[in-house]
């Protein structure tokens, strides 16, 4: 299986979210893997000129790394989107990459038929076999209620319930060596999820492990607040 990891963290390979994505990959077994470090790309914002829909169909007039990104997306069977939560959505450069996927669509208006929004644009390519996995950490004590805008965006991009997601609160703890015992337990659950994903789907038991808080709310928030070294 061909797997593309889109790493949307400014921390690169030191990303806490990428630690989870790697564990998921390990659970998936032996596959062909490519990784795109978004913060290392030459990637300009979309100009909104729509040349990719008219004058140069399927081709953006901006000459940068996005052409390679699209080729890698078309190559992959599974795309893993790995990113931290920034202001309740994806980091800015990753949003630019998402915006620049416009050449992958056709300009014609169509009804979606899946209850998402009030219209859409058909894909220029056959994307029916593509699978998507979102892997993300955030700094809040829980992921619950903090990923609404991310889920809404990928509902439009992939179709509602047509992607898998692992959202983990208390993400900064994965970089604390003293807490490695607890974070390693969580990473083992992520590996299990990767294995189950390849075997048909993540089980309820594994989802329960993934949804369990690393530490109770009060304990985590006290650690997080103290880490800044300043008083309220």
C-alpha positions as CSV (number, residue, x, y, z in Angstrom):
1,X,0.0,0.0,0.0
2,X,1.2,3.5,-0.8
3,X,0.9,6.0,2.1
4,X,1.5,9.7,2.0
5,X,2.1,11.5,5.3
6,X,1.4,15.3,5.1
7,X,3.3,16.7,8.1
8,X,1.7,20.1,8.8
9,X,3.7,20.9,11.9
10,X,6.4,23.7,12.1
11,X,8.4,21.4,14.4
12,X,9.1,19.1,11.4
13,X,10.1,15.6,12.5
14,X,10.1,16.7,16.2
15,X,6.3,17.2,16.0
16,X,4.2,15.7,18.8
17,X,1.5,15.0,16.3
18,X,3.9,13.2,14.0
19,X,4.9,10.9,16.9
20,X,1.3,9.7,16.8
21,X,1.3,9.4,13.0
22,X,4.4,7.3,13.1
23,X,2.9,5.0,15.7
24,X,-0.1,4.6,13.5
25,X,2.1,3.8,10.5
26,X,4.0,1.2,12.6
27,X,0.7,-0.5,13.3
28,X,-0.2,-0.5,9.6
29,X,2.8,-2.7,8.9
30,X,5.2,-2.7,6.0
31,X,4.1,-0.2,3.3
32,X,5.6,2.3,0.8
33,X,5.7,5.7,2.5
34,X,6.3,9.2,1.4
35,X,6.4,12.2,3.7
36,X,5.7,15.9,2.8
37,X,7.0,18.4,5.4
38,X,4.7,21.3,4.7
39,X,6.9,23.9,6.4
40,X,9.8,22.9,4.1
41,X,7.8,23.6,0.9
42,X,7.9,26.5,-1.4
43,X,4.2,27.2,-1.3
44,X,2.4,30.4,-2.1
45,X,-1.2,31.2,-1.3
46,X,-3.9,30.7,-3.9
47,X,-4.5,33.8,-6.0
48,X,-8.1,33.0,-6.7
49,X,-7.5,33.6,-10.4
50,X,-9.2,30.3,-11.5
51,X,-6.7,29.8,-14.3
52,X,-6.6,26.1,-13.3
53,X,-10.3,25.9,-14.2
54,X,-10.1,27.8,-17.5
55,X,-6.9,28.9,-19.2
56,X,-4.7,26.1,-17.9
57,X,-7.1,23.2,-16.9
58,X,-5.8,21.3,-13.9
59,X,-2.6,23.3,-13.8
60,X,-1.9,26.1,-11.4
61,X,-0.1,29.1,-12.9
62,X,2.0,29.5,-9.7
63,X,5.3,27.6,-10.3
64,X,6.2,26.2,-6.9
65,X,6.1,22.8,-5.0
66,X,2.3,22.3,-5.2
67,X,2.5,20.4,-8.4
68,X,4.6,17.8,-6.6
69,X,2.2,17.7,-3.7
70,X,-0.7,16.9,-6.1
71,X,1.2,14.2,-7.9
72,X,2.0,12.6,-4.5
73,X,-1.7,12.8,-3.5
74,X,-2.7,11.1,-6.7
75,X,0.0,8.4,-6.1
76,X,-1.1,7.5,-2.6
77,X,-3.7,5.0,-1.5
78,X,-3.9,6.5,2.0
79,X,-3.2,10.1,3.0
80,X,-2.3,10.8,6.6
81,X,-2.8,14.4,7.6
82,X,-0.6,15.0,10.6
83,X,-0.8,18.5,12.3
84,X,-1.2,20.3,15.6
85,X,-4.3,22.3,16.3
86,X,-3.7,26.0,15.8
87,X,-6.4,28.4,16.8
88,X,-9.1,25.7,16.4
89,X,-8.0,24.6,12.9
90,X,-5.0,23.5,10.9
91,X,-1.7,25.6,10.8
92,X,-1.6,28.3,8.2
93,X,0.8,26.7,5.7
94,X,-1.2,23.5,5.7
95,X,-4.4,25.6,5.0
96,X,-2.5,27.1,2.0
97,X,-1.8,23.5,0.8
98,X,-5.4,22.6,1.2
99,X,-6.5,25.8,-0.7
100,X,-4.1,25.0,-3.5
101,X,-5.8,21.7,-4.2
102,X,-8.3,23.7,-6.4
103,X,-6.8,22.4,-9.7
104,X,-7.8,18.9,-8.6
105,X,-11.5,19.9,-9.0
106,X,-13.6,20.8,-12.0
107,X,-15.4,24.1,-12.1
108,X,-18.9,22.8,-12.6
109,X,-21.5,23.1,-9.9
110,X,-23.0,19.8,-8.7
111,X,-25.3,18.7,-5.8
112,X,-23.2,16.8,-3.3
113,X,-26.0,14.4,-2.3
114,X,-24.4,13.8,1.2
115,X,-26.0,16.5,3.2
116,X,-22.9,18.6,3.4
117,X,-23.3,22.2,2.4
118,X,-25.4,23.3,-0.6
119,X,-23.2,22.3,-3.6
120,X,-19.8,21.4,-4.6
121,X,-17.4,20.8,-7.5
122,X,-16.6,17.3,-8.9
123,X,-13.1,15.9,-8.8
124,X,-10.9,16.1,-11.9
125,X,-9.6,12.7,-10.9
126,X,-11.0,9.4,-9.7
127,X,-10.5,9.7,-6.0
128,X,-13.0,7.1,-5.0
129,X,-10.4,4.7,-3.7
130,X,-8.5,7.2,-1.6
131,X,-8.5,6.9,2.2
132,X,-7.7,9.7,4.6
133,X,-6.6,9.7,8.2
134,X,-6.3,12.8,10.4
135,X,-3.8,12.7,13.3
136,X,-3.6,15.7,15.5
137,X,-2.7,16.8,19.0
138,X,-3.8,20.0,20.8
139,X,-2.8,21.8,24.0
140,X,-6.2,21.6,25.7
141,X,-6.9,18.8,28.3
142,X,-9.3,17.2,25.8
143,X,-9.8,17.1,22.1
144,X,-13.6,17.1,22.6
145,X,-15.3,20.2,21.3
146,X,-12.0,21.8,20.0
147,X,-11.9,20.2,16.5
148,X,-15.3,21.2,15.2
149,X,-13.9,23.5,12.5
150,X,-11.4,20.9,11.4
151,X,-14.1,18.2,11.2
152,X,-16.4,20.5,9.3
153,X,-13.6,21.3,6.7
154,X,-12.7,17.6,6.1
155,X,-16.4,16.8,5.9
156,X,-16.5,19.0,2.8
157,X,-13.1,17.7,1.5
158,X,-13.6,14.0,2.0
159,X,-17.3,13.6,2.7
160,X,-18.7,13.1,6.2
161,X,-17.5,9.9,7.9
162,X,-15.3,9.1,4.9
163,X,-12.1,9.7,6.9
164,X,-10.6,8.4,10.2
165,X,-9.5,10.8,12.9
166,X,-7.3,10.5,16.0
167,X,-7.5,13.7,17.9
168,X,-5.5,13.8,21.2
169,X,-5.5,16.5,23.9
170,X,-2.6,17.2,26.2
171,X,-0.3,16.9,23.2
172,X,2.7,18.8,24.7
173,X,3.1,15.9,27.1
174,X,4.6,13.7,24.4
175,X,7.7,15.8,24.5
176,X,8.2,15.4,28.3
177,X,10.6,12.6,29.1
178,X,9.4,12.2,32.7
179,X,6.0,11.3,31.4
180,X,7.1,8.8,28.9
181,X,5.5,5.9,30.7
182,X,2.0,7.3,30.2
183,X,2.5,8.7,26.7
184,X,4.0,5.4,25.6
185,X,0.8,3.7,26.7
186,X,-1.1,6.0,24.4
187,X,1.2,5.5,21.5
188,X,0.8,1.7,21.9
189,X,-3.0,2.3,21.5
190,X,-2.3,4.3,18.4
191,X,-0.3,1.4,17.0
192,X,-3.2,-0.9,17.7
193,X,-5.5,1.5,15.9
194,X,-3.2,1.4,12.8
195,X,-3.2,-2.4,12.8
196,X,-7.0,-2.5,13.2
197,X,-7.4,0.1,10.5
198,X,-5.7,-2.2,8.0
199,X,-7.8,-5.1,9.2
200,X,-11.2,-3.4,8.6
201,X,-11.6,-0.7,11.2
202,X,-10.7,0.6,14.6
203,X,-12.6,-1.2,17.3
204,X,-14.7,0.4,20.0
205,X,-12.2,-0.9,22.7
206,X,-9.3,0.8,21.0
207,X,-11.3,4.0,20.5
208,X,-12.0,4.0,24.2
209,X,-8.3,3.8,24.9
210,X,-7.6,6.7,22.5
211,X,-10.3,8.9,24.0
212,X,-9.1,8.4,27.6
213,X,-7.4,11.4,29.0
214,X,-3.7,11.1,29.6
215,X,-4.1,12.8,33.0
216,X,-7.2,14.2,34.7
217,X,-8.2,17.7,33.7
218,X,-7.1,19.4,37.0
219,X,-3.7,17.7,37.0
220,X,-3.0,18.5,33.4
221,X,-4.1,22.1,33.6
222,X,-2.0,22.7,36.7
223,X,1.1,21.3,34.9
224,X,0.3,23.3,31.8
225,X,-0.2,26.6,33.6
226,X,3.0,26.1,35.7
227,X,5.1,25.3,32.7
228,X,4.9,29.0,31.6
229,X,6.8,30.1,34.7
230,X,4.6,33.2,35.2
231,X,1.7,34.0,37.5
232,X,-1.8,34.4,36.3
